[in-house]
Amino acid sequence: MKSKNATSSARAIQLSPEDNARLSTLCGQFNDHLHLIERQLGVEIANRGHDFHVIGIPGSVEIACRTLEKLYAETATIKDFSAQHILLVLKSLSAHSALPHPTEEPSYLAIQVERASIKARTPNQQHYVNAIGQYDINFGIGPSGTGKTYLAVACALNALERETVSRIVLVRPAVEAGESLGFLPGDLTQKIDPYLRPLYDALYEMLGVTKINQLLSKGIIEIASLAYMRGRTLNDSFIILDEGQNATKEQMKMFLTRIGFGSRAVITGDITQTDLPKKTESGLRHAIAILQNIEGIHFTFFKPNDIVRHPIVQRIIEAYEEQH
């Protein structure tokens, strides 16, 4: 048993309606879900049936209770929780623990796609989603794991389903650290494909492999290397340039001038992870310097506290940032 100091508090809650199957889903095998919440918040959770008792620092106790209540409500439709889901709920509630009415969970509009309802997890992510709906060109800049590409893909699929665009074009520079396309086997398409895999992953998760492959075969969704964009004009399209930090200044200008009537573009990237040759300036960094005052263009800058991956990822990024 952990020692309690004068700053500790305790709170009791009762979860309803009483349902042993839902209670089992909440707690997890061997109470693994409860132990995960305890480790993340530094609290102690004890329960007898649907009566829970939480002990710890007042703010952490409040977040733990809200997490238990939210997760239990979700057991009405979810039969099993992954550790990632629990961590995301914890992060979402922790980010808003200082709001004037902490018992009121922040309400974010969901991005509806065929197989999922996708929500922003932080205020900055919601700001990003709102900006994508408002501006013709959006830049999402920040560390890995902040949802830049995932949310942009969700917005693109939503726009396609609502028929506000007729196609989606997903673009990536074929540049990676320490590698060259010549080292990979196959023709040019096969060589480029591995660099575009993260975009496929997001699409498959949201619409499923069969539906995405159908859209790809019809050309409604196109995934291409940045090198293929030269000379094109893209009308009535939702265009995403992922890993924009690996575009040169010339490539970034070329990409931005491909945008035609009825189109919307999102450029994502992390200027701290540039894989371009030394002495080659990143087109993303250059764009930040010269385009911030252009009407119709919007920049969203993400921070480590926007990361929605495993919590250790945020700590790793913060540790690296301290070295600069």
C-alpha positions as CSV (number, residue, x, y, z in Angstrom):
1,M,0.0,0.0,0.0
2,K,1.4,3.4,-0.9
3,S,1.7,6.0,1.8
4,K,-0.8,8.9,1.8
5,N,0.2,12.5,2.5
6,A,-1.8,15.5,3.5
7,T,-2.4,16.4,-0.2
8,S,-4.1,13.1,-1.0
9,S,-7.8,12.8,-1.4
10,A,-10.3,10.1,-1.9
11,R,-13.5,9.8,-3.9
12,A,-16.2,7.1,-4.2
13,I,-18.3,6.6,-7.4
14,Q,-20.9,4.1,-8.3
15,L,-21.2,3.0,-12.0
16,S,-24.6,2.3,-13.4
17,P,-26.5,0.5,-14.7
18,E,-25.2,-2.6,-13.0
19,D,-24.0,-5.1,-15.6
20,N,-21.4,-7.6,-14.7
21,A,-20.4,-8.1,-18.4
22,R,-19.8,-4.4,-18.8
23,L,-17.9,-4.3,-15.5
24,S,-15.6,-7.0,-16.7
25,T,-14.9,-5.1,-19.9
26,L,-14.1,-2.0,-17.9
27,C,-11.7,-3.7,-15.5
28,G,-10.0,-6.0,-17.9
29,Q,-8.5,-9.4,-17.3
30,F,-6.9,-9.5,-13.8
31,N,-7.9,-5.8,-13.5
32,D,-5.3,-4.9,-16.1
33,H,-7.2,-1.8,-17.3
34,L,-7.5,-0.5,-13.7
35,H,-3.8,-1.0,-13.1
36,L,-3.0,0.9,-16.3
37,I,-5.0,3.9,-15.1
38,E,-3.3,3.6,-11.7
39,R,0.2,3.7,-13.2
40,Q,-0.6,6.6,-15.6
41,L,-2.2,8.8,-12.9
42,G,-0.4,7.7,-9.7
43,V,-3.6,6.7,-8.0
44,E,-5.0,3.7,-6.2
45,I,-8.3,2.2,-7.4
46,A,-10.3,-0.3,-5.4
47,N,-13.7,-1.6,-6.2
48,R,-16.4,-3.9,-4.9
49,G,-18.7,-4.6,-7.8
50,H,-19.9,-1.3,-9.3
51,D,-18.7,0.7,-6.3
52,F,-15.2,2.3,-6.9
53,H,-12.9,4.1,-4.5
54,V,-10.1,6.2,-5.8
55,I,-7.2,7.6,-3.7
56,G,-4.5,10.0,-4.8
57,I,-3.7,13.7,-5.6
58,P,-7.0,15.5,-6.1
59,G,-6.5,16.4,-9.7
60,S,-5.5,12.8,-10.6
61,V,-8.4,11.4,-8.6
62,E,-10.8,13.6,-10.6
63,I,-9.3,12.4,-13.9
64,A,-9.4,8.8,-12.8
65,C,-13.1,9.0,-11.9
66,R,-14.0,10.7,-15.1
67,T,-12.0,8.0,-17.0
68,L,-13.8,5.2,-15.3
69,E,-17.2,6.8,-16.0
70,K,-16.4,7.5,-19.6
71,L,-15.0,4.0,-20.2
72,Y,-18.0,2.4,-18.5
73,A,-20.4,4.3,-20.7
74,E,-18.5,3.1,-23.7
75,T,-18.9,-0.6,-22.6
76,A,-22.5,-0.3,-23.8
77,T,-21.1,-0.6,-27.4
78,I,-17.5,-1.7,-27.0
79,K,-16.8,-5.2,-25.8
80,D,-13.1,-4.9,-25.3
81,F,-10.6,-2.1,-24.7
82,S,-7.1,-1.9,-26.0
83,A,-4.4,-0.2,-23.9
84,Q,-4.1,2.4,-26.6
85,H,-7.8,3.3,-26.3
86,I,-7.5,3.7,-22.6
87,L,-4.4,5.9,-22.9
88,L,-6.1,8.1,-25.5
89,V,-9.1,8.6,-23.2
90,L,-6.7,9.4,-20.3
91,K,-4.8,11.9,-22.4
92,S,-8.0,13.6,-23.7
93,L,-9.4,14.0,-20.2
94,S,-6.1,15.0,-18.7
95,A,-5.6,17.8,-21.3
96,H,-8.8,19.5,-20.1
97,S,-8.5,18.9,-16.3
98,A,-7.9,22.6,-15.8
99,L,-11.1,23.7,-17.5
100,P,-13.6,25.7,-15.2
101,H,-16.1,22.7,-15.3
102,P,-14.0,19.6,-15.4
103,T,-17.0,17.3,-15.2
104,E,-18.0,18.5,-18.7
105,E,-16.0,16.7,-21.3
106,P,-15.0,18.9,-24.2
107,S,-17.2,18.4,-27.2
108,Y,-15.3,17.9,-30.5
109,L,-17.1,17.4,-33.8
110,A,-16.5,14.0,-35.3
111,I,-15.2,13.4,-38.8
112,Q,-17.6,10.9,-40.3
113,V,-16.2,8.3,-42.7
114,E,-17.8,5.1,-43.8
115,R,-16.3,2.8,-41.2
116,A,-15.5,5.2,-38.4
117,S,-16.3,8.4,-36.5
118,I,-13.0,10.1,-35.9
119,K,-12.5,12.8,-33.3
120,A,-9.7,15.2,-32.5
121,R,-8.1,14.4,-29.2
122,T,-6.6,17.7,-28.3
123,P,-7.7,21.4,-28.7
124,N,-4.9,21.9,-31.3
125,Q,-6.1,18.9,-33.3
126,Q,-9.6,20.4,-33.4
127,H,-8.2,23.7,-34.5
128,Y,-6.4,21.9,-37.3
129,V,-9.6,20.1,-38.4
130,N,-11.5,23.4,-38.3
131,A,-8.9,25.1,-40.4
132,I,-8.9,22.3,-43.0
133,G,-12.6,23.0,-43.5
134,Q,-12.0,26.8,-43.8
135,Y,-8.8,27.4,-45.7
136,D,-7.8,26.3,-49.2
137,I,-4.2,25.4,-48.2
138,N,-3.3,24.2,-44.7
139,F,0.0,23.3,-43.2
140,G,0.2,20.9,-40.3
141,I,3.6,21.0,-38.7
142,G,4.9,19.2,-35.7
143,P,6.3,15.9,-34.3
144,S,5.4,12.4,-35.2
145,G,2.3,11.0,-33.6
146,T,0.3,14.3,-33.4
147,G,-2.3,13.1,-35.9
148,K,-1.3,15.5,-38.7
149,T,-1.7,13.0,-41.6
150,Y,-4.3,10.8,-40.0
151,L,-6.8,13.7,-39.5
152,A,-6.0,15.1,-42.9
153,V,-6.8,11.7,-44.5
154,A,-10.1,11.6,-42.5
155,C,-11.1,15.0,-43.7
156,A,-10.3,14.0,-47.3
157,L,-12.4,10.9,-47.1
158,N,-15.2,12.9,-45.5
159,A,-15.1,15.5,-48.3
160,L,-15.2,12.7,-50.9
161,E,-18.2,11.1,-49.3
162,R,-20.0,14.5,-49.1
163,E,-19.1,14.9,-52.8
164,T,-17.4,18.3,-52.2
165,V,-14.4,16.9,-54.1
166,S,-14.4,14.3,-56.8
167,R,-11.0,12.7,-55.9
168,I,-8.2,12.4,-53.4
169,V,-4.6,12.7,-54.3
170,L,-2.1,11.7,-51.6
171,V,1.5,12.6,-52.2
172,R,4.8,11.9,-50.6
173,P,8.4,12.7,-51.4
174,A,10.3,9.5,-52.1
175,V,13.1,10.4,-49.7
176,E,14.2,8.5,-46.6
177,A,17.1,8.7,-44.3
178,G,20.2,6.8,-45.7
179,E,18.4,5.2,-48.6
180,S,18.0,5.6,-52.3
181,L,15.3,4.3,-54.6
182,G,18.0,2.5,-56.5
183,F,18.6,0.2,-53.6
184,L,15.1,-1.2,-53.8
185,P,14.0,-4.0,-56.2
186,G,11.3,-3.7,-58.9
187,D,10.1,-1.1,-61.3
188,L,9.6,2.6,-60.4
189,T,6.1,2.0,-59.0
190,Q,7.3,-0.8,-56.8
191,K,10.2,1.2,-55.6
192,I,8.0,4.2,-54.6
193,D,5.3,2.1,-52.9
194,P,7.1,1.5,-49.6
195,Y,7.5,5.2,-49.0
196,L,3.7,5.6,-49.4
197,R,2.8,2.8,-47.0
198,P,1.7,5.1,-44.1
199,L,-0.9,6.6,-46.3
200,Y,-2.3,3.2,-47.3
201,D,-2.4,2.3,-43.6
202,A,-4.6,5.3,-42.7
203,L,-6.9,4.6,-45.7
204,Y,-7.3,0.9,-44.9
205,E,-8.1,1.6,-41.3
206,M,-10.9,4.1,-42.2
207,L,-12.6,2.4,-45.1
208,G,-11.2,-1.1,-45.3
209,V,-8.9,-2.8,-47.8
210,T,-11.6,-3.8,-50.3
211,K,-13.3,-0.3,-50.6
212,I,-9.9,1.5,-50.8
213,N,-8.6,-0.8,-53.5
214,Q,-11.8,-0.2,-55.5
215,L,-11.3,3.6,-55.2
216,L,-7.7,3.2,-56.2
217,S,-8.5,1.1,-59.2
218,K,-11.0,3.7,-60.4
219,G,-8.5,6.6,-59.9
220,I,-10.8,8.2,-57.3
221,I,-8.0,7.9,-54.8
222,E,-4.5,8.4,-56.2
223,I,-1.3,7.8,-54.2
224,A,1.8,9.2,-55.9
225,S,5.4,10.3,-55.5
226,L,5.9,14.1,-55.4
227,A,8.0,13.7,-58.6
228,Y,4.8,12.8,-60.5
229,M,3.1,16.1,-59.7
230,R,5.1,18.2,-62.2
231,G,3.1,19.6,-65.0
232,R,-0.3,18.7,-63.6
233,T,-3.2,20.9,-62.5
234,L,-5.5,19.3,-60.0
235,N,-9.1,20.6,-60.0
236,D,-11.9,19.5,-57.6
237,S,-9.5,17.5,-55.6
238,F,-8.4,17.0,-52.0
239,I,-4.6,16.9,-52.1
240,I,-2.4,15.9,-49.2
241,L,1.4,16.2,-49.2
242,D,2.8,14.1,-46.4
243,E,6.4,14.4,-45.1
244,G,6.6,17.8,-46.6
245,Q,9.9,18.5,-44.8
246,N,11.5,16.2,-47.4
247,A,10.4,18.4,-50.3
248,T,13.0,20.9,-51.7
249,K,12.1,24.5,-52.1
250,E,11.6,23.9,-55.8
251,Q,9.4,20.9,-55.2
252,M,7.2,22.7,-52.6
253,K,6.6,25.6,-55.0
254,M,5.8,23.1,-57.8
255,F,3.3,21.3,-55.5
256,L,1.6,24.4,-54.3
257,T,1.1,25.7,-57.8
258,R,-0.6,22.4,-58.9
259,I,-3.8,23.3,-57.0
260,G,-6.7,24.1,-59.3
261,F,-10.3,25.3,-58.9
262,G,-12.4,23.6,-56.2
263,S,-9.4,22.0,-54.7
264,R,-8.1,21.9,-51.1
265,A,-4.5,21.0,-50.0
266,V,-3.0,19.9,-46.8
267,I,0.8,19.8,-46.3
268,T,2.1,17.9,-43.3
269,G,5.6,17.5,-41.9
270,D,8.1,17.8,-39.1
271,I,10.9,20.2,-39.8
272,T,13.1,18.5,-37.2
273,Q,13.1,15.2,-39.2
274,T,14.4,16.4,-42.6
275,D,16.1,13.6,-44.6
276,L,17.3,15.8,-47.5
277,P,21.0,16.0,-48.3
278,K,23.1,18.4,-46.2
279,K,23.0,22.0,-47.3
280,T,19.6,21.4,-49.1
281,E,17.0,23.7,-47.5
282,S,13.7,22.0,-46.7
283,G,10.8,23.4,-48.8
284,L,8.6,23.1,-45.7
285,R,10.9,25.3,-43.6
286,H,11.1,27.8,-46.5
287,A,7.3,27.9,-46.9
288,I,6.9,28.7,-43.2
289,A,9.2,31.7,-43.6
290,I,7.5,33.2,-46.7
291,L,3.8,32.1,-46.7
292,Q,2.4,32.8,-43.3
293,N,0.8,36.1,-44.3
294,I,-0.7,34.9,-47.5
295,E,-4.5,35.0,-47.5
296,G,-6.1,31.6,-47.8
297,I,-3.2,29.7,-46.3
298,H,-3.2,28.6,-42.7
299,F,-0.5,27.0,-40.4
300,T,-1.2,24.7,-37.4
301,F,1.9,24.0,-35.3
302,F,1.6,20.9,-33.1
303,K,3.5,20.3,-29.9
304,P,4.5,17.2,-28.0
305,N,1.4,17.4,-25.8
306,D,-0.7,16.8,-29.0
307,I,0.9,13.3,-29.4
308,V,-1.7,10.6,-29.3
309,R,0.6,7.6,-29.5
310,H,2.0,5.7,-26.5
311,P,2.9,8.2,-23.7
312,I,6.5,7.2,-23.9
313,V,6.7,8.7,-27.5
314,Q,5.9,12.1,-26.1
315,R,8.6,11.7,-23.5
316,I,11.2,10.6,-26.1
317,I,10.4,13.6,-28.3
318,E,10.7,16.0,-25.4
319,A,14.0,14.5,-24.5
320,Y,15.3,15.0,-28.1
321,E,14.0,18.6,-28.2
322,E,16.0,19.4,-25.0
323,Q,19.2,18.6,-26.9
324,H,18.5,21.5,-29.4
